[in-house]
Amino acid sequence: MSLSDSLKSLNEFDINDLDINNAGIWPAPIKFIVVLLIFGLILGGGYWFVVKDQYARLERVQKTEQELRKKYEEKAYQVANLEVFKAQMAEMEETFGALVRQLPSETEVPGLLEDITNTALGSGLALQEIALLPEQKRDFYAELPINIRVTGSYHELASFVSSVASLPRIVTLHDLTIKPTGGDGERLEMQVVARTYRYRAGE
């Protein structure tokens, strides 16, 4: 049958005449279209019920692979730099030990009070008060607040603050207040809380 005959028979065919029981006598173009539809349904169903799930599973596996690859690279980097990390850890421990050694022990507090007193007098200040306040315990160290009240000129106060910061022990200054004293305005009174620290070894 030629193509023109097939198209003619297709035009003359009424879809209402289709009988599934007599599919063998359907025109060839109708058979071809039905085969295409069935094939499309099979492909669509196969994709929806089989291939789609496989794609989703593939994406999950690929994501897991990326995560495992990242973890592997991190572990490999750590292994490759293990000696560097050990050296850095040793350096940190040495630095920490040096800082801890700067923290005064219980018996060194009187010496620290003497250092602060000498620093104040050496800066030309008049020492009005220096008093050790109650200790405040932290995680691995204790804070020792020292209330200080001195009078002097602006430059003498600045020299005192700079000298305290240069002490071999760790001392920080807090709650600093300055007010004029006397009628000339050149003498100033400074009240400040100096905090030093001690290491709470074995407490």
C-alpha positions in Angstrom: 0.0 0.0 0.0 1.4 3.4 -1.0 1.6 6.4 1.3 -1.3 8.1 -0.5 -3.5 5.0 -0.1 -2.7 4.9 3.6 -3.5 8.6 4.1 -6.8 8.1 2.1 -7.8 5.1 4.3 -6.9 7.2 7.4 -9.2 10.0 6.2 -12.0 7.7 5.5 -11.7 5.8 8.8 -14.1 6.7 11.6 -12.6 6.4 15.1 -16.0 5.2 16.3 -15.4 2.1 14.2 -12.4 1.0 16.2 -13.0 -2.3 17.9 -10.3 -3.6 20.2 -11.3 -7.1 19.4 -10.6 -6.5 15.7 -7.4 -4.6 16.0 -5.9 -6.7 13.2 -8.1 -5.0 10.6 -7.3 -1.5 11.7 -5.6 0.7 9.1 -1.8 0.7 9.2 -1.5 4.3 10.2 -3.9 3.7 13.2 -1.8 0.7 14.3 1.3 2.8 14.0 -0.2 5.6 16.1 -1.5 3.2 18.8 2.0 1.5 18.9 3.6 4.9 19.4 1.2 5.8 22.2 1.7 2.4 23.9 5.5 2.8 23.6 5.3 6.4 25.0 3.2 5.2 27.9 5.8 2.4 28.6 8.6 4.9 28.5 6.8 7.4 30.7 5.8 4.8 33.2 9.3 3.4 33.3 10.8 6.8 33.9 8.2 7.7 36.6 8.4 4.4 38.5 12.0 3.3 37.9 14.3 5.9 36.4 13.1 8.8 38.6 13.9 7.0 41.8 17.2 6.0 40.4 18.1 9.6 39.6 17.1 10.7 43.2 19.2 7.9 44.6 22.1 8.9 42.3 21.9 12.5 43.6 21.9 11.3 47.2 24.9 9.1 46.5 26.7 12.0 44.7 26.0 14.3 47.7 27.3 11.7 50.1 30.4 11.2 48.0 31.1 14.9 48.1 30.8 15.0 51.8 33.0 12.0 52.3 35.6 13.5 49.8 35.6 16.7 51.9 36.1 14.8 55.1 38.9 12.8 53.5 40.6 15.9 52.3 40.3 17.4 55.8 41.8 14.3 57.4 44.5 14.1 54.8 45.4 17.7 55.5 45.5 17.1 59.2 47.7 14.0 58.7 50.0 15.9 56.3 50.4 18.7 58.8 50.5 16.7 62.0 54.1 17.6 62.8 53.2 21.3 62.2 50.2 21.0 64.5 52.4 19.3 67.2 55.0 22.1 66.9 52.2 24.7 67.2 50.8 22.9 70.2 54.2 22.8 71.9 54.6 26.5 71.2 51.2 27.3 72.7 51.9 25.3 75.8 55.2 27.1 76.2 53.5 30.5 75.8 50.7 29.5 78.2 53.3 28.4 80.7 55.1 31.7 80.4 51.8 33.6 81.0 51.0 31.4 84.0 54.4 32.1 85.4 53.5 35.8 85.3 50.5 35.2 87.5 51.6 35.8 91.1 51.1 33.1 93.7 49.5 33.8 97.1 52.9 34.7 98.7 53.8 37.2 96.0 50.9 39.5 96.6 52.7 41.6 99.2 55.6 42.1 96.8 53.1 43.2 94.1 51.6 45.8 96.5 55.1 47.0 97.2 55.8 47.3 93.5 52.7 49.3 92.9 53.5 51.6 95.9 57.1 52.2 94.6 55.7 52.9 91.1 53.3 55.5 92.4 56.0 57.2 94.6 58.5 56.9 91.7 56.1 58.7 89.4 55.9 61.6 91.9 52.4 60.8 93.1 51.1 61.0 96.7 49.7 57.7 97.6 46.4 58.1 99.5 45.2 54.5 99.6 46.2 51.1 98.4 43.9 48.3 99.6 43.5 44.6 98.6 39.9 43.8 97.9 38.2 40.3 98.3 39.5 37.7 95.8 37.2 36.8 92.9 37.6 33.2 91.6 37.2 32.3 87.9 37.6 29.0 86.0 41.3 28.4 86.3 42.5 31.6 87.9 41.6 34.1 90.6 41.3 37.9 90.3 42.9 40.0 93.0 41.4 43.5 92.9 43.5 46.3 94.4 41.9 49.7 95.1 44.3 52.6 94.5 43.9 56.3 95.2 46.6 58.7 94.3 47.1 62.5 93.7 49.4 64.3 91.4 49.7 66.1 88.1 48.3 64.8 84.8 51.8 63.8 83.6 52.5 62.0 86.9 49.3 60.1 86.6 50.1 59.1 83.0 53.6 58.0 84.0 52.1 55.9 86.8 49.6 54.1 84.5 52.4 53.4 81.9 54.7 52.1 84.6 52.0 49.7 86.1 51.4 48.3 82.6 55.2 47.6 82.4 55.3 45.5 85.6 56.7 42.0 85.1 53.4 40.6 86.5 50.1 40.9 84.7 48.2 43.9 86.0 45.2 45.5 84.4 43.5 48.8 85.4 39.7 49.2 85.6 37.1 51.7 86.8 39.4 54.7 86.5 38.1 58.1 87.7 40.0 61.4 87.8 38.8 64.6 89.4 40.6 67.8 90.3 41.7 68.4 93.9 42.8 71.7 95.3 42.1 75.2 94.1 44.6 75.5 91.4 43.2 72.7 89.2 46.7 71.3 88.5 46.5 68.6 91.2 44.3 65.6 90.3 43.0 62.7 92.2 42.8 59.4 90.5 41.0 56.3 91.8 41.5 53.1 90.0 41.1 49.4 90.5 44.1 47.4 89.6 43.5 43.7 88.9 46.2 41.1 89.1 45.7 37.4 88.7 46.9 34.1 90.2 46.8 30.6 88.8 44.5 28.3 90.7 46.6 25.2 90.5 45.0 22.2 92.2 42.1 24.0 93.8 
